[in-house]
Amino acid sequence: MTIDLTRPEPGLDESAVSWFLLTTPELGVDIEHVPGLDGRPMLHDPTRGRYVALTPAADRLTLRFDGHSTGADIVRRAGWSQADPVIARVAVMASELRQLGFLTEPAHAEGLRIRASRFALKEHLVRFPLVTDVGRFLEPVVAPARRVPSTAIVTAWVTLSLLGLAVGAVALTHVRVDAMPPHAWLLLPLLVLQIVLHELSHALVCQFHRAPVRSAGVGLMLYVLPVGYVDRTDSHRVRGRPARVLISLAGPISDQIWFGVAGVVALTAGTGTSDMAVVMLVFQVLLTAMNLNPFTPSDGYHAVTAAYGVTNLRGKSLALVVHHVLGSPLPAHLLRVSDRERRVMVGYGLACLAFALVIALAVARSLVHLIGAL
């Protein structure tokens, strides 16, 4: 079996085609076919906690990865012509599954350009788990809530959040602070507490939808920004877009409730406590802005991509940038991107890189000043 590569698709990894046609691909023993993401088929690796979204045709094709049929045999049975470009895309997909550990054949060494493309697709969040098997602790809390209509819970929760947002905004416009209040150090534990409640909100909504959180802890977003996190990998199993949007926005919704609490304190408490509350409100505004930043893997970014049914838009856009700069082969899911989509994604990827550079420079400058002060 041969394939005409005299006019390959832009970004095609030709070595993947040669490997696929000659090898006998086989899915790993533990790999599962599961539905998710609006009913789309997915492959799940329970050992590594990874998911790969597939088209229905690709899902059916992976059922033929039995370890006995070569790629050429699979192509022949599918009835494709030797020059059909779909063969190249299937070959690249199979090669990617191999590199991700979904096939029994071990991953092969990759060149710098391919490693750069694969790195671009990552989440860019270094995780330090503090708690595992979070669902075991949350299920007793969430189980009774499932007996209440979910629309009633969401309506009450969002209404309380909007009320909090309004109260906090009023407090910020009516209360003035002339100097940093005494005992300002208390702001740090209060902010840490709010971050914990923020992440707990994500975890509770995940558990409500029977997508338990694997772990929770602290992390470094973009490798420099300290953040809290909960591992919401299993939310890929949640089919409905509204539910996945709510999982992503659970933290920011919760934040606005505490924004309102701080607003009430700022409007009603004595001078010292009121000043503390106003400063807390300012920090909360900054946290919300960061949580909705579209150029980082933020809650707002995840909510928008969930609403549109898109997966890993940021990573795909960065992979396209790497492809244009280094000439690295494209992943299978980017081989058929239209010119218009490609331009938009490259622009978005460049904006993400620019923002990451600004953050890195700001953190480096802060560290230099801190070292100089010591």
C-alpha positions as CSV (number, residue, x, y, z in Angstrom):
1,M,0.0,0.0,0.0
2,T,1.4,3.4,-1.0
3,I,0.1,6.9,-0.7
4,D,0.7,9.9,-3.0
5,L,2.7,12.4,-1.0
6,T,3.8,14.5,-4.0
7,R,1.2,17.1,-2.9
8,P,1.0,16.7,0.9
9,E,-1.2,18.8,3.1
10,P,0.6,21.8,4.7
11,G,2.0,20.7,8.0
12,L,1.8,17.0,7.3
13,D,4.2,14.6,9.2
14,E,5.1,12.3,6.4
15,S,7.0,9.9,8.7
16,A,3.7,9.2,10.6
17,V,2.1,8.0,7.3
18,S,5.0,5.5,6.7
19,W,4.8,4.3,10.2
20,F,1.1,3.8,10.2
21,L,0.9,1.9,7.0
22,L,3.5,-0.7,8.1
23,T,2.6,-1.1,11.9
24,T,-0.2,-3.0,13.5
25,P,-1.7,-0.3,15.9
26,E,-3.4,-1.6,19.0
27,L,-5.2,0.4,21.8
28,G,-4.0,-0.1,25.3
29,V,-5.8,-2.7,27.5
30,D,-7.3,-0.1,29.8
31,I,-8.3,2.4,27.1
32,E,-12.1,3.1,27.2
33,H,-14.5,4.5,24.6
34,V,-16.7,7.0,26.4
35,P,-19.2,9.6,25.3
36,G,-18.8,13.3,26.3
37,L,-18.6,16.8,25.0
38,D,-22.1,17.1,23.4
39,G,-22.2,13.3,22.9
40,R,-19.0,13.2,20.9
41,P,-16.9,10.0,21.3
42,M,-13.7,10.1,23.3
43,L,-10.9,7.8,24.3
44,H,-10.1,7.7,28.0
45,D,-6.9,6.6,29.7
46,P,-7.9,6.0,33.3
47,T,-4.3,5.4,34.4
48,R,-3.1,8.8,33.3
49,G,-6.4,10.6,33.5
50,R,-6.3,11.7,29.9
51,Y,-9.1,12.2,27.3
52,V,-8.9,12.5,23.5
53,A,-11.9,13.8,21.6
54,L,-12.5,12.0,18.3
55,T,-14.9,12.4,15.3
56,P,-17.4,9.5,15.0
57,A,-15.5,8.2,12.0
58,A,-12.2,8.2,13.9
59,D,-13.8,6.5,16.9
60,R,-15.1,3.7,14.6
61,L,-11.7,3.5,13.0
62,T,-9.9,3.0,16.4
63,L,-12.0,-0.1,17.0
64,R,-10.0,-1.7,14.2
65,F,-6.7,-1.0,16.1
66,D,-6.5,-4.7,17.1
67,G,-2.8,-5.3,17.0
68,H,-3.2,-7.7,14.0
69,S,-4.2,-5.5,11.1
70,T,-1.6,-3.1,9.7
71,G,-2.5,0.4,8.8
72,A,-2.5,-0.6,5.1
73,D,-5.0,-3.4,5.9
74,I,-7.2,-0.9,7.7
75,V,-7.1,1.5,4.8
76,R,-7.9,-1.3,2.3
77,R,-10.9,-2.4,4.4
78,A,-12.2,1.1,4.6
79,G,-12.3,1.3,0.8
80,W,-10.1,4.4,0.5
81,S,-8.0,5.0,-2.5
82,Q,-4.2,5.1,-2.1
83,A,-4.1,8.8,-2.7
84,D,-6.9,9.8,-0.4
85,P,-5.8,12.6,1.9
86,V,-7.8,11.2,4.7
87,I,-5.2,8.4,5.1
88,A,-2.6,11.0,6.0
89,R,-4.9,12.5,8.7
90,V,-5.7,9.0,10.1
91,A,-2.0,8.2,10.2
92,V,-1.1,11.4,12.1
93,M,-4.0,10.7,14.5
94,A,-2.7,7.2,15.2
95,S,0.8,8.6,15.7
96,E,-0.5,11.1,18.2
97,L,-2.3,8.4,20.1
98,R,0.9,6.5,20.3
99,Q,2.8,9.5,21.7
100,L,0.1,10.1,24.3
101,G,0.3,6.5,25.5
102,F,-3.1,5.3,24.1
103,L,-1.5,2.5,22.0
104,T,0.5,-0.5,23.2
105,E,3.5,0.5,21.1
106,P,5.8,2.8,23.1
107,A,6.3,6.4,22.1
108,H,9.2,7.2,19.9
109,A,11.8,10.0,20.2
110,E,10.7,13.2,18.6
111,G,12.6,16.1,17.1
112,L,12.7,19.6,18.6
113,R,10.1,21.0,16.3
114,I,7.5,18.3,17.1
115,R,8.3,18.6,20.8
116,A,7.7,22.4,20.6
117,S,4.3,21.8,18.9
118,R,3.3,19.2,21.5
119,F,4.4,21.6,24.3
120,A,2.2,24.4,22.8
121,L,-0.8,22.1,23.2
122,K,-0.3,21.7,26.9
123,E,-2.2,23.4,29.7
124,H,0.9,25.3,30.9
125,L,0.0,24.9,34.6
126,V,2.4,23.2,37.0
127,R,0.3,21.4,39.6
128,F,1.2,20.5,43.2
129,P,-1.6,18.3,44.6
130,L,-2.5,18.7,48.2
131,V,-5.7,16.6,48.3
132,T,-6.6,13.6,46.2
133,D,-9.9,11.6,45.7
134,V,-11.8,14.8,46.4
135,G,-15.1,13.3,45.3
136,R,-15.1,10.9,48.3
137,F,-15.3,14.0,50.6
138,L,-17.8,15.9,48.6
139,E,-20.4,13.2,47.6
140,P,-22.1,13.2,51.1
141,V,-22.6,17.0,50.7
142,V,-23.7,16.9,47.1
143,A,-26.0,13.9,47.1
144,P,-28.9,15.6,48.9
145,A,-28.7,18.6,46.5
146,R,-29.4,16.3,43.6
147,R,-33.0,15.9,44.9
148,V,-33.6,19.6,44.3
149,P,-34.2,20.7,40.7
150,S,-30.9,22.0,39.3
151,T,-32.6,25.0,37.7
152,A,-33.8,26.2,41.1
153,I,-30.3,25.8,42.6
154,V,-28.7,27.7,39.6
155,T,-31.3,30.4,39.6
156,A,-30.9,31.1,43.4
157,W,-27.1,30.9,43.2
158,V,-26.8,33.3,40.2
159,T,-29.3,35.7,41.7
160,L,-27.3,35.8,44.9
161,S,-24.1,36.4,42.9
162,L,-25.6,39.3,40.9
163,L,-26.9,40.8,44.1
164,G,-23.4,40.5,45.6
165,L,-21.9,42.1,42.5
166,A,-24.3,45.1,42.7
167,V,-23.7,45.6,46.5
168,G,-19.9,45.4,46.0
169,A,-20.0,47.9,43.2
170,V,-22.0,50.3,45.3
171,A,-19.5,50.0,48.1
172,L,-16.6,50.7,45.8
173,T,-18.2,53.9,44.5
174,H,-19.4,55.3,47.9
175,V,-16.6,54.4,50.4
176,R,-13.2,56.0,50.2
177,V,-9.9,54.9,51.7
178,D,-7.2,57.5,52.3
179,A,-4.5,55.2,53.7
180,M,-3.7,51.5,54.0
181,P,-5.8,50.3,57.1
182,P,-4.1,48.9,60.2
183,H,-3.9,45.1,60.4
184,A,-3.7,45.0,56.6
185,W,-1.9,41.6,56.9
186,L,-5.3,40.1,57.5
187,L,-6.1,40.5,53.8
188,L,-3.7,37.7,52.9
189,P,-5.6,34.9,54.9
190,L,-8.9,36.4,53.7
191,L,-7.8,36.2,50.1
192,V,-6.5,32.6,50.6
193,L,-9.9,31.7,52.1
194,Q,-11.7,33.1,49.1
195,I,-9.5,31.2,46.7
196,V,-10.2,28.0,48.6
197,L,-14.0,28.7,48.4
198,H,-13.6,29.6,44.7
199,E,-12.0,26.2,43.9
200,L,-14.5,24.4,46.2
201,S,-17.3,25.8,44.1
202,H,-15.8,24.3,41.0
203,A,-15.4,20.9,42.8
204,L,-19.0,20.9,44.1
205,V,-20.5,21.6,40.7
206,C,-18.3,18.9,39.2
207,Q,-19.4,16.4,41.8
208,F,-23.0,17.4,41.3
209,H,-22.7,16.4,37.6
210,R,-20.9,13.1,38.7
211,A,-17.5,14.2,37.3
212,P,-15.5,14.0,40.5
213,V,-12.4,16.1,41.0
214,R,-9.2,14.0,40.9
215,S,-7.1,16.3,43.0
216,A,-6.9,19.8,44.4
217,G,-4.0,22.0,45.4
218,V,-1.8,24.9,44.2
219,G,-0.2,25.5,40.9
220,L,1.8,27.9,38.8
221,M,-0.2,29.2,35.8
222,L,2.1,30.0,32.9
223,Y,4.8,28.6,35.2
224,V,5.0,31.9,37.2
225,L,1.6,32.9,38.6
226,P,0.6,31.1,41.8
227,V,-3.0,29.9,41.7
228,G,-5.3,27.4,43.3
229,Y,-6.7,24.6,41.2
230,V,-9.0,21.6,41.1
231,D,-8.4,18.9,38.5
232,R,-11.6,19.0,36.4
233,T,-10.4,16.5,33.8
234,D,-13.4,14.3,34.2
235,S,-15.7,17.2,33.3
236,H,-15.0,16.1,29.7
237,R,-17.5,13.3,30.4
238,V,-20.3,15.9,30.9
239,R,-22.2,16.0,27.7
240,G,-24.2,19.2,28.0
241,R,-22.6,22.6,27.2
242,P,-24.6,24.5,29.9
243,A,-23.3,22.1,32.6
244,R,-19.7,22.5,31.4
245,V,-20.1,26.3,31.3
246,L,-21.4,26.3,34.9
247,I,-18.5,24.1,36.0
248,S,-16.1,26.7,34.6
249,L,-18.0,29.7,36.0
250,A,-18.7,28.2,39.4
251,G,-15.6,29.9,41.0
252,P,-16.3,33.4,39.6
253,I,-20.0,33.1,40.5
254,S,-19.0,32.2,44.1
255,D,-16.5,35.1,44.1
256,Q,-19.3,37.7,43.5
257,I,-21.2,36.5,46.5
258,W,-18.2,37.2,48.7
259,F,-17.7,40.5,46.8
260,G,-21.2,41.4,48.1
261,V,-20.3,40.3,51.7
262,A,-17.3,42.6,51.6
263,G,-19.5,45.4,50.2
264,V,-21.9,45.0,53.1
265,V,-19.1,45.3,55.6
266,A,-17.6,48.3,53.8
267,L,-21.0,50.1,53.9
268,T,-22.0,49.3,57.4
269,A,-18.9,48.7,59.6
270,G,-16.7,51.3,61.5
271,T,-13.8,53.1,59.8
272,G,-11.0,50.6,60.3
273,T,-13.0,47.5,59.4
274,S,-14.7,49.4,56.5
275,D,-11.3,50.4,55.1
276,M,-10.2,46.8,55.2
277,A,-13.3,45.7,53.3
278,V,-12.8,48.3,50.6
279,V,-9.2,47.2,50.0
280,M,-10.5,43.6,49.9
281,L,-13.0,44.7,47.3
282,V,-10.2,46.0,45.1
283,F,-8.3,42.8,45.4
284,Q,-11.4,40.9,44.5
285,V,-11.9,42.9,41.4
286,L,-8.3,42.1,40.3
287,L,-8.9,38.4,41.0
288,T,-12.1,38.4,38.9
289,A,-10.3,40.2,36.1
290,M,-7.6,37.5,36.1
291,N,-10.2,34.7,36.3
292,L,-11.9,36.0,33.2
293,N,-8.8,36.8,31.2
294,P,-9.2,35.2,27.7
295,F,-5.4,35.0,27.1
296,T,-4.7,32.5,29.9
297,P,-6.3,29.1,30.7
298,S,-8.7,30.9,33.0
299,D,-12.3,30.2,34.1
300,G,-13.6,32.7,31.6
301,Y,-11.7,31.1,28.7
302,H,-12.9,27.6,29.6
303,A,-16.5,28.9,29.9
304,V,-16.4,30.5,26.4
305,T,-14.8,27.4,24.8
306,A,-17.4,25.1,26.6
307,A,-20.2,27.3,25.3
308,Y,-19.0,27.0,21.7
309,G,-18.2,23.3,22.1
310,V,-14.5,23.9,21.4
311,T,-11.6,22.1,23.1
312,N,-8.2,23.5,23.8
313,L,-8.5,26.5,21.6
314,R,-5.6,28.2,23.2
315,G,-3.3,25.2,22.8
316,K,-4.3,24.7,19.2
317,S,-3.7,28.4,18.4
318,L,-0.2,28.2,20.0
319,A,0.5,25.0,18.0
320,L,-0.4,26.9,14.8
321,V,2.0,29.7,15.8
322,V,4.8,27.2,16.4
323,H,4.0,25.6,13.0
324,H,4.4,28.9,11.2
325,V,7.6,29.9,13.1
326,L,9.4,26.5,13.2
327,G,7.7,24.6,10.4
328,S,6.7,21.8,12.8
329,P,4.1,19.2,11.6
330,L,0.5,19.9,12.7
331,P,-1.6,17.7,14.8
332,A,-4.3,15.8,13.0
333,H,-7.2,18.0,14.2
334,L,-5.5,21.1,12.7
335,L,-4.7,19.7,9.2
336,R,-8.1,20.7,7.8
337,V,-8.5,24.2,9.4
338,S,-9.7,26.8,6.9
339,D,-7.6,29.8,6.0
340,R,-10.0,32.1,7.9
341,E,-9.9,30.0,11.0
342,R,-6.2,29.7,10.8
343,R,-5.7,33.5,10.7
344,V,-8.0,34.0,13.7
345,M,-6.3,31.3,15.7
346,V,-2.8,32.5,14.9
347,G,-3.8,36.0,16.0
348,Y,-5.2,34.7,19.2
349,G,-2.1,32.6,19.8
350,L,0.2,35.6,19.3
351,A,-1.9,37.6,21.8
352,C,-1.6,34.7,24.3
353,L,2.2,34.7,23.9
354,A,2.4,38.5,24.2
355,F,0.4,38.4,27.5
356,A,2.5,35.5,28.8
357,L,5.7,37.6,28.1
358,V,4.3,40.6,29.9
359,I,3.5,38.5,32.9
360,A,6.9,36.9,32.9
361,L,8.6,40.2,32.7
362,A,6.4,41.6,35.5
363,V,7.2,38.7,37.8
364,A,10.9,38.9,37.0
365,R,10.9,42.6,37.8
366,S,9.1,42.0,41.1
367,L,11.7,39.3,42.0
368,V,14.6,41.7,41.2
369,H,13.1,44.4,43.5
370,L,12.4,41.9,46.2
371,I,16.0,40.6,46.1
372,G,17.3,44.1,46.1
373,A,15.2,45.0,49.2
374,L,16.7,42.0,51.1
